[in-house]
């Protein structure tokens, strides 16, 4: 995983050089909270596409719970 933010120290007017091994490794996560407070979460290596999100929502619909609103936020 790549660092999101780092602080570096270098002499004035000398740009610090960060040596970080660049990889494409990542994890993607999706979660759902029911109105009665139960948390359901799924983590996977691949990115989520529309089919994976629909699959997760189908699993949530199989849980014995009342209707719940759906809010999606992408990053």
C-alpha positions, 0 to 999 in steps of 0.5 A: 500500500502506498503512503497517503501523506508523509512529512519529510525534512530536507535542506531548503530548496532541495526537494526530498526524494522519497523511495517507496516501492510502488505496488498495485496491492490494495483491498476494497471493502463494502459494508452495510448497517441495518436499522437495528444496528447490525453491521455486515462487511465484505473485504476483497482483493479486487475493486468493486464493480456494479455486479459485486455491489449488487451481489453484496446487496442481494446477500443483505436482502437475505438477512432477516431484517426490516427494510433499510435505506441504501446510501452509496459513497465511492472513493 
